[in-house]
Amino acid sequence: MLKPLQVLAQESASQVLGNEPIVPFAILLVVILVVPIASEKLRLPGLVGLLAAGVALGSNGLNVLQTESPTMELLSDIGLVYLMFVAGLEVDMEQFRRTKNRSLVFGTFTFLVPLIMGTIVGRSFDFGWNSSILIGSLFASHTLLAYPIVSRLGAIANESVIVTIGATIFTDIGALLVLAICVAIHAGDFTVWRLITLVGSLIIYSAVVLFGFDKAGKEFFRRSGDEEGNQFLFVLLAVFLSAVGAQLIGIEKIVGAFLAGLAVNDVVGGGTVKEKVVFVGTVLFIPIFFVDLGLLIDIPAFIKSISTIWLTLAIVIGLIASKFIAAFLAKLVYRYQWNEMLTMWSLSMPQVGATLAATLVGYKAGLLTEGVLNSVIVLMLVTATLGPVITSRVAVGLVPATTSIEPTSPDYAPSDETGKFIVVVPVYNPKTEQYLIEMAAELARQTSGRIIPLAIAKASVHMNAPQVEVARQKSLALLNNAAQLSQELGVEAEPLLRIDDAVASGITRASREQNASLIVMGWGKRTGIRSRLLGNLIDSVLWAAHCPVAVTRLLQSPATIKQILVPIENLTSQALRPVKFARMLASTNNSQVTLLHICDRRSSPSKIAWMNSQLLLMVSKLGLEGQVNINIIPHDNIASAIALAAKEYDLVVLRSLQKRTNTGILALSDVNTQLITAITGSIVMLGEPQRVANSDLFNTVS
């Protein structure tokens, strides 16, 4: 009888590895770790690198990954579902609610015109009606890759941009519904009665998912409180239950995934649970989907399809032309300017998430040929490049429809019954405690307020445990020191000790109980794998707090600060809060405040002059004439320009941007993260309380 080692010796290493399901998973982990980094070094989108890796590792290359393997099929299916879920989750419901009616009109234009164009393209190349209509539905959806560009240019408040963002919800739902019907018809034995039954089931199913998970999610989140792990699992359960439900009624699972994203959109808001859900998908499962898509590319067939370029050209030109016609129709109906129309066109041009997902489903179902699959990949590369480039050029001249500045609103509303301004100062590190108390004292003194030094002692299952007493004594020592500092600074202080299970919830709950006007806290570790997976103290406080939070990294005493820099992106009411904060701080030291706006290097002189006039108007309405300087710098890199300017200042006040726009693998870097690393001086990052949604999905205001 052979021993196990002898058996293994008789088997080749390739056979052993080929039969082990963990091997392809390990290979995929290496790919999604290394390839995006290498692609960035080569200045290529990470998505392109992952597709190339799939080709290299597939049957046309090293043949170490097979798309038919159970492991690959499972992980790719999860990535496909996750891709569409994130697409639904990233729809900005607040933007949609503001221009619901106009978004519906433009959504109809940019859905029907490309649908008709794509159908004509399909019929021209002898595809059947069912396949041709499916090709048309691929034209209908779009991915908002250029959203960060219009945000950076300060054009996000322009109506044409808001309408285009809102139209995404209609185009994606419409395209996915057409996909579901086409696949069901292709399955055979399809009658008019079955079509009516499918459409009816689809309507009922959509209502159950959109409103059922929305209601259930809000109730579950309310009951679960701060249990983010359970909330994370609830969101995942909603996604995959929706996907299974879609399959049960005979439609594609990606339809259910997208609807689930819309359903839990308001529930998760922009907080840490959403960040974790999106993080898991964009870091792990969605990249695997793109690798699997690369495995499906047959290089000889791809080269052949490109050599017979007419289908590819028809698809690319048909998509670009149809999106242009749809934007032009919206211009005629709503009398938009040409640059607004071109912005709508370029924003609705890129075809990435929904298009690739639907193409893969249609290809695997036998509705689409390999030539269409290859042409759509070319379409994705062309539109994902062309759309953002056009947006960066035409959106420069956009002007927000309205610029609302409230001159009479107070800096921060007093909160307690006596009308005093209350600053809560969490203290933990003795090395940073003094500067924190000094800053809080300056702000409170300016408003005749008081400060509340707050120390959190971690609780234990048994409250008589030695570690609880040690934590309590340490907290009392910090509070005694804070009280002494406050007395020396001549500010009223009420030290507060709280025992809580978590530091973040202790801070936010105590601040709510004290009706705090502002929380001033020190810096903490914001990077690393642990922080990305489990969150960190700063993010948790920013998410849960009811009032603004000033996160500080102070390298000198606040009393010595004489030059304050406030980078300002646009003229929204949210962007004004750092300006008001800087004014409060500057008033105590007679400091000089400078507003810095970084515009696109290609901005016209008229655009720069307009922005300067708007900033001057804002300064005037806030009553800051003569107290604030304005500096506008044309530059291609916002972070580099701000970091360079910051060298001349004692303090930089940044606005914390909690909501990020995720585009799957094409996620853009966070400017604040770059600035925190690049700026060597003192920083205050000012976060605002999160808006809590209290309305249903379509319970909206036009």
Secondary structure, DSSP 8 states (H G I E B T S, - for coil): ---HHHHHHHS-HHHHHHT-THHHHHHHHHHHHHHHHHHHHTT--HHHHHHHHHHHHSTTTT----TTSHHHHHHHHHHHHHHHHHHHHTS-HHHHHHTHHHHHHHHHHHHHHHHHHHHHHHHHTT--HHHHHHHHHHHH----TTHHHHHHTT-TTSHHHHHHHHHHHHHHHHHHHHHHHHHHHHTS---HHHHHHHHHHHHHHHHIIIIIHHHHHHHHHHHHTT-HHHHHHHHHHHHHHHHHHHHHTTS-HHHHHHHHHHHTHHHHTTSHHHHHHHHHIIIIIHHHHHHHHHHT--HHHHHHHHHSTHHHHHHHHHHHHHHHHHHHHHHHHHT--HHHHHHHHHHT----HHHHHHHHHHHHTTSS-HHHHHHHHHHHHHHHHHHHHHHHHHGGG---S-----SSS-SS---STT---EEEEE---HHHHHHHHHHHHHHHHHTT-EEEEEEEEE--SSTT-HHHHHHHHHHHHHHHHHHHHHHHHT--B--EEEEES-HHHHHHHHHHHTT-SEEEEE-----SHHHHHH--HHHHHHHH-SS-EEEEE-SS-GGG--EEEEE----SHHHHHHHHHHHHHHHHHT-EEEEEEEE-TT--HHHHHHHHHHHHHHHHHTT-TTTEEEEEEE-S-HHHHHHHHHTT-SEEEEE--------GGG----HHHHHHHH--SEEEEEE-------S-TT----
